[in-house]
Amino acid sequence: MRSEKTGRETGRTSHGPELEWGERRLTGLFQRAGRRPELPQDELERIEHRVRAEWGQRFGGGARAPRAAGRRLALAAAVLLGTLLGVAGWLLSREDLSGPSGEVVLVVERVTGPVVLSRTVAGQEETGPARAGEEVAVGARLYTLALDEQPTRVALASPSGASIRLDADTRLRIVSARVLELESGAVYVDSPPQSGSDFEIRTPIGAVREVGTQFEVRLLDADGPALRVRVREGRVEVGTASERRQAEEGRELVVGPDGAWRESEIRADAEEWQWVLETAPTFDVDGRTVGELLDWVARETGWRVAYDAPGLEAAVDEIVIRGAFGDLRPDEAHEVVLPAAGLTAVQAGDRLEVARAEDATPRL
């Protein structure tokens, strides 16, 4: 007899212990000074050009560097980017100096490459590289770049347990604890049903609202401005000035430049979600069970976990993982951890088949 489940059915959250949000507050309340003008496109292009030039000098024509060297370069590029944006910081100094802008609502969980964080602290605009563990308050902006050598992305955590991830070449403004303003690029939201979150993503074309779901919102500009929404789990509501529609799990909605709506299918394990896996927050396996690990894998990948023997599903909830296994990608974690638990797993299509390994001695 086989049993099967997905990460959506477990009712568990995969984002680790709750953050000490009571201590994550910024002090000071400021008067609202009106909407800040957006950073001009030519300024962003100038900054990206400088970063690319620095990258080319370090890599020698854009060759791919070893992983360690890449990390050092990413940090150097981030510092350079922060310095350059500091010169242009006066362009961003006239918005969101109100009381709510001092409220910390997100924390940076993971950063890939140089990502820019612009925020107001004590009445002054601060612009620099975003770093893991950094607090993000209402009114802040995040910028990622579209570098060929290493796309820059960032993952953020909310106090509810939701994960917010930005793809490369994205500009996002934090409006409130549950409202995000996407100015360009793409944002992915993973808010488990038990989190109680109800995010709204505002764009120049329309707004997207959700309840307990996984979805991506992306602004396109091939033949004119367009909005694309992909729903991996749950349901979202997409509204423009003239029409409002709902998109269910496994569906994609596109609002074209002419205002026409198109709908199609998108699988939970489709290749289009790969950038989300690359940005997934690290899962700390030490002290967690194999069952929790598999729940995380299923939720991040869209795979369905199947067990080949009665009682095996219950057994994995009793196997506790000890030690560190490095920075695991969701789609590779089973290959690293399960053998140490005396288990095997074979991925086929959207299924991950878990079985006991023959003649295996568990090392956990």
C-alpha positions as CSV (number, residue, x, y, z in Angstrom):
1,M,0.0,0.0,0.0
2,R,1.3,3.4,-0.9
3,S,0.6,6.7,0.8
4,E,1.1,10.1,-0.7
5,K,1.1,13.7,0.4
6,T,2.3,17.1,-0.6
7,G,3.9,19.8,1.4
8,R,0.5,21.7,1.2
9,E,-1.3,19.0,3.3
10,T,1.0,19.0,6.3
11,G,-0.1,22.1,8.1
12,R,3.5,22.8,9.1
13,T,5.5,25.9,8.4
14,S,9.0,25.4,6.9
15,H,10.6,28.7,8.0
16,G,12.1,27.6,11.3
17,P,11.6,29.1,14.8
18,E,9.6,32.2,15.1
19,L,11.6,35.4,14.9
20,E,11.9,37.7,18.0
21,W,9.7,40.3,16.4
22,G,9.1,42.2,19.6
23,E,12.8,43.2,19.5
24,R,12.8,44.0,15.8
25,R,11.5,47.6,16.1
26,L,12.9,50.9,14.9
27,T,12.5,53.9,17.1
28,G,11.2,57.3,16.0
29,L,8.1,58.6,14.3
30,F,8.3,61.1,11.5
31,Q,6.0,63.5,9.5
32,R,4.8,62.3,6.1
33,A,6.5,64.3,3.4
34,G,4.6,63.1,0.3
35,R,5.5,60.5,-2.3
36,R,9.2,60.2,-3.2
37,P,10.0,60.4,-6.9
38,E,11.2,57.1,-8.3
39,L,14.9,56.6,-9.0
40,P,15.2,57.6,-12.7
41,Q,15.8,54.7,-15.1
42,D,19.0,56.4,-16.5
43,E,20.4,56.5,-12.9
44,L,19.7,52.8,-12.5
45,E,21.3,52.0,-15.8
46,R,24.4,54.1,-14.9
47,I,24.7,52.1,-11.6
48,E,24.3,48.8,-13.3
49,H,26.9,49.8,-15.9
50,R,29.4,50.6,-13.2
51,V,28.8,47.2,-11.4
52,R,29.2,45.3,-14.7
53,A,32.5,47.1,-15.4
54,E,33.8,46.2,-11.9
55,W,32.6,42.6,-12.4
56,G,34.3,42.4,-15.8
57,Q,37.6,43.7,-14.3
58,R,37.5,41.1,-11.5
59,F,36.5,38.2,-13.7
60,G,38.5,39.1,-16.8
61,G,35.9,39.5,-19.5
62,G,33.0,37.9,-17.7
63,A,34.3,34.4,-17.2
64,R,32.6,32.4,-14.5
65,A,34.6,32.4,-11.3
66,P,34.9,29.7,-8.6
67,R,32.1,29.8,-6.1
68,A,34.1,31.3,-3.3
69,A,35.5,34.0,-5.5
70,G,32.0,34.7,-6.8
71,R,30.8,35.3,-3.2
72,R,33.7,37.7,-2.5
73,L,33.0,39.5,-5.7
74,A,29.2,39.7,-4.9
75,L,30.0,41.4,-1.6
76,A,32.4,43.8,-3.3
77,A,29.9,44.6,-5.9
78,A,27.2,45.2,-3.2
79,V,29.5,47.6,-1.4
80,L,30.2,49.4,-4.7
81,L,26.5,49.5,-5.5
82,G,25.7,51.0,-2.1
83,T,28.3,53.7,-2.6
84,L,27.0,54.7,-6.0
85,L,23.4,54.8,-4.8
86,G,24.5,56.9,-1.8
87,V,25.5,59.6,-4.3
88,A,22.0,59.4,-5.8
89,G,20.3,59.1,-2.4
90,W,18.9,62.7,-2.5
91,L,16.6,61.5,-5.3
92,L,14.8,59.3,-2.7
93,S,14.7,61.6,0.3
94,R,11.1,63.0,0.1
95,E,8.8,60.0,0.8
96,D,7.6,57.9,3.7
97,L,8.9,59.8,6.6
98,S,5.7,59.0,8.5
99,G,5.2,57.0,11.7
100,P,4.3,53.7,10.0
101,S,7.5,53.8,8.0
102,G,9.4,53.0,11.2
103,E,7.7,49.7,11.7
104,V,9.8,46.6,10.9
105,V,7.7,44.2,8.9
106,L,10.3,41.9,7.1
107,V,13.8,40.5,7.7
108,V,16.3,39.6,4.9
109,E,16.7,35.8,4.9
110,R,18.9,35.2,1.9
111,V,20.8,37.4,-0.6
112,T,22.3,36.3,-3.9
113,G,24.6,38.9,-5.5
114,P,24.4,42.6,-4.9
115,V,20.9,43.7,-3.7
116,V,20.2,47.3,-2.8
117,L,18.1,48.3,0.3
118,S,17.0,52.0,0.5
119,R,15.3,53.1,3.7
120,T,14.8,56.1,6.0
121,V,16.4,56.0,9.4
122,A,16.2,59.0,11.9
123,G,15.0,61.2,9.1
124,Q,17.9,60.4,6.8
125,E,17.9,58.3,3.6
126,E,20.3,55.3,3.9
127,T,21.1,53.2,0.8
128,G,23.4,50.3,0.7
129,P,23.7,46.5,0.2
130,A,21.1,44.3,1.8
131,R,22.5,41.7,4.1
132,A,21.0,38.5,5.7
133,G,19.5,39.2,9.0
134,E,18.8,42.9,8.2
135,E,15.5,44.4,9.2
136,V,13.2,46.0,6.6
137,A,10.7,48.6,7.6
138,V,7.6,50.1,5.9
139,G,8.7,52.6,3.3
140,A,11.9,50.8,2.3
141,R,12.7,49.8,-1.3
142,L,14.6,46.8,-2.6
143,Y,16.4,46.7,-5.9
144,T,17.9,43.6,-7.6
145,L,20.0,43.6,-10.8
146,A,19.9,41.6,-14.0
147,L,23.6,40.8,-14.1
148,D,24.5,38.1,-16.7
149,E,27.3,36.7,-14.5
150,Q,25.1,36.2,-11.4
151,P,21.4,37.3,-11.3
152,T,20.8,39.1,-8.0
153,R,17.9,37.9,-5.9
154,V,16.7,38.2,-2.3
155,A,14.4,36.3,0.1
156,L,12.6,38.0,3.0
157,A,10.7,36.6,6.0
158,S,7.5,38.1,7.6
159,P,6.6,37.5,11.2
160,S,3.7,35.4,10.1
161,G,6.1,32.8,8.5
162,A,5.5,33.9,4.9
163,S,8.4,34.1,2.5
164,I,8.8,37.0,0.0
165,R,11.2,36.5,-2.8
166,L,12.4,38.9,-5.5
167,D,13.7,37.8,-8.9
168,A,16.5,39.5,-10.7
169,D,15.9,43.0,-12.2
170,T,13.1,43.8,-9.7
171,R,12.1,47.0,-7.8
172,L,9.8,46.6,-4.8
173,R,8.5,49.1,-2.2
174,I,7.2,48.0,1.2
175,V,3.9,49.8,1.7
176,S,2.8,48.0,4.9
177,A,3.1,44.7,6.6
178,R,0.7,43.1,4.0
179,V,1.0,45.5,1.0
180,L,3.9,45.4,-1.4
181,E,4.3,47.7,-4.4
182,L,5.9,46.0,-7.4
183,E,7.5,48.7,-9.7
184,S,9.2,46.3,-12.0
185,G,10.4,42.7,-12.2
186,A,8.8,39.8,-10.2
187,V,7.9,38.9,-6.7
188,Y,7.0,35.4,-5.3
189,V,4.9,35.0,-2.2
190,D,4.7,31.8,-0.1
191,S,2.3,32.3,2.7
192,P,1.2,29.0,4.2
193,P,-2.5,28.8,5.2
194,Q,-1.7,28.6,8.9
195,S,0.2,32.0,8.7
196,G,-3.0,33.9,8.4
197,S,-1.4,36.3,6.0
198,D,-3.4,38.2,3.3
199,F,-0.9,39.9,1.0
200,E,-1.7,42.4,-1.6
201,I,0.7,43.1,-4.5
202,R,0.1,46.5,-6.2
203,T,1.4,47.2,-9.7
204,P,0.9,50.0,-12.2
205,I,-1.6,47.7,-14.1
206,G,-3.6,46.2,-11.2
207,A,-3.5,44.6,-7.8
208,V,-3.3,41.0,-6.7
209,R,-4.7,39.7,-3.4
210,E,-4.3,36.3,-1.9
211,V,-5.3,34.1,1.0
212,G,-2.9,31.3,2.1
213,T,-1.2,30.6,-1.2
214,Q,2.0,30.5,-3.3
215,F,2.0,32.8,-6.3
216,E,4.2,35.0,-8.6
217,V,3.4,38.5,-9.9
218,R,5.5,39.7,-12.8
219,L,5.5,42.9,-14.8
220,L,6.2,42.3,-18.5
221,D,7.1,44.8,-21.2
222,A,7.7,43.0,-24.5
223,D,5.0,44.6,-26.6
224,G,3.9,47.1,-24.0
225,P,3.2,46.9,-20.2
226,A,1.5,43.7,-19.1
227,L,0.8,41.9,-15.8
228,R,1.3,38.1,-15.4
229,V,0.1,36.2,-12.3
230,R,0.9,32.5,-11.7
231,V,-0.7,30.6,-8.9
232,R,1.1,27.6,-7.5
233,E,-1.2,27.0,-4.6
234,G,-4.5,28.4,-3.3
235,R,-6.3,31.3,-5.0
236,V,-5.7,34.9,-5.8
237,E,-7.8,37.8,-7.0
238,V,-6.5,40.0,-9.8
239,G,-8.1,43.4,-10.3
240,T,-7.6,46.2,-12.8
241,A,-9.4,49.5,-13.2
242,S,-12.0,47.9,-15.4
243,E,-12.3,44.2,-14.3
244,R,-11.7,41.7,-11.5
245,R,-11.0,38.0,-11.9
246,Q,-9.9,35.1,-9.8
247,A,-7.0,32.7,-10.5
248,E,-7.0,29.2,-9.0
249,E,-4.1,26.8,-8.2
250,G,-2.3,25.8,-11.4
251,R,-3.5,28.7,-13.5
252,E,-1.8,31.7,-15.1
253,L,-3.5,35.0,-15.8
254,V,-2.0,37.7,-18.1
255,V,-3.5,41.2,-18.6
256,G,-2.1,42.5,-21.9
257,P,-1.2,46.0,-23.0
258,D,-4.6,46.2,-24.6
259,G,-6.4,45.2,-21.4
260,A,-7.3,41.7,-22.8
261,W,-7.1,38.8,-20.3
262,R,-5.5,35.4,-21.2
263,E,-5.5,32.3,-19.0
264,S,-3.4,29.1,-19.2
265,E,-2.1,26.3,-17.1
266,I,1.1,26.3,-15.0
267,R,2.2,23.2,-13.1
268,A,3.5,23.4,-9.5
269,D,6.7,21.7,-10.5
270,A,7.2,23.6,-13.8
271,E,10.6,24.8,-14.9
272,E,9.3,28.4,-14.6
273,W,9.6,28.1,-10.8
274,Q,13.3,27.4,-10.8
275,W,14.3,30.9,-9.8
276,V,12.1,30.5,-6.7
277,L,14.1,27.3,-5.7
278,E,17.4,29.2,-6.1
279,T,16.2,31.9,-3.7
280,A,14.6,29.6,-1.2
281,P,15.6,30.3,2.4
282,T,18.0,27.8,4.0
283,F,16.3,25.0,5.8
284,D,18.2,24.3,9.1
285,V,18.0,20.5,9.3
286,D,19.7,20.0,12.6
287,G,17.1,18.8,15.2
288,R,14.3,18.6,12.6
289,T,12.8,15.3,11.5
290,V,13.0,13.7,8.1
291,G,9.3,14.2,7.7
292,E,9.7,18.0,8.2
293,L,12.5,18.0,5.6
294,L,10.3,16.2,3.1
295,D,7.4,18.6,3.8
296,W,9.7,21.5,3.0
297,V,11.0,19.8,-0.2
298,A,7.4,19.2,-1.3
299,R,6.2,22.7,-0.7
300,E,9.2,24.3,-2.4
301,T,9.4,22.0,-5.5
302,G,5.7,21.2,-6.0
303,W,6.4,17.5,-5.9
304,R,4.1,15.0,-4.3
305,V,5.9,12.7,-1.7
306,A,4.9,9.1,-2.0
307,Y,5.9,6.3,0.5
308,D,6.2,2.7,-0.8
309,A,5.4,0.8,2.4
310,P,2.8,1.0,5.2
311,G,4.0,2.9,8.2
312,L,6.9,4.6,6.4
313,E,5.2,8.0,6.4
314,A,4.8,7.8,10.2
315,A,8.3,6.5,10.6
316,V,10.0,9.5,8.9
317,D,8.3,11.8,11.5
318,E,10.3,10.0,14.2
319,I,13.8,10.2,12.6
320,V,15.6,13.3,13.9
321,I,18.4,14.8,11.8
322,R,21.6,15.7,13.6
323,G,24.4,17.7,12.2
324,A,24.8,20.1,9.3
325,F,24.5,19.2,5.6
326,G,25.5,22.5,4.1
327,D,23.3,24.9,2.1
328,L,20.7,22.5,0.6
329,R,18.6,23.3,-2.4
330,P,15.0,22.0,-2.0
331,D,15.3,19.9,-5.2
332,E,18.6,18.3,-4.0
333,A,18.1,17.9,-0.2
334,H,16.7,14.4,-0.4
335,E,19.8,13.1,-2.2
336,V,22.0,14.4,0.6
337,V,20.0,13.7,3.8
338,L,17.9,10.6,3.1
339,P,20.8,8.1,2.6
340,A,22.0,8.9,6.1
341,A,18.6,7.9,7.4
342,G,18.6,4.6,5.7
343,L,16.2,5.8,3.0
344,T,16.2,6.3,-0.7
345,A,14.2,8.6,-2.9
346,V,13.6,8.7,-6.7
347,Q,12.1,11.7,-8.3
348,A,10.0,11.1,-11.4
349,G,7.8,13.8,-12.9
350,D,6.1,15.5,-10.0
351,R,6.5,12.6,-7.6
352,L,9.2,11.8,-5.1
353,E,9.1,8.1,-4.2
354,V,10.6,7.4,-0.8
355,A,11.5,3.9,0.3
356,R,13.7,2.1,2.8
357,A,17.2,1.4,1.5
358,E,18.1,-2.3,1.2
359,D,20.8,-3.4,3.6
360,A,21.2,0.2,4.8
361,T,22.4,1.2,8.3
362,P,20.9,4.5,9.3
363,R,23.6,7.0,10.4
364,L,21.3,9.6,12.0
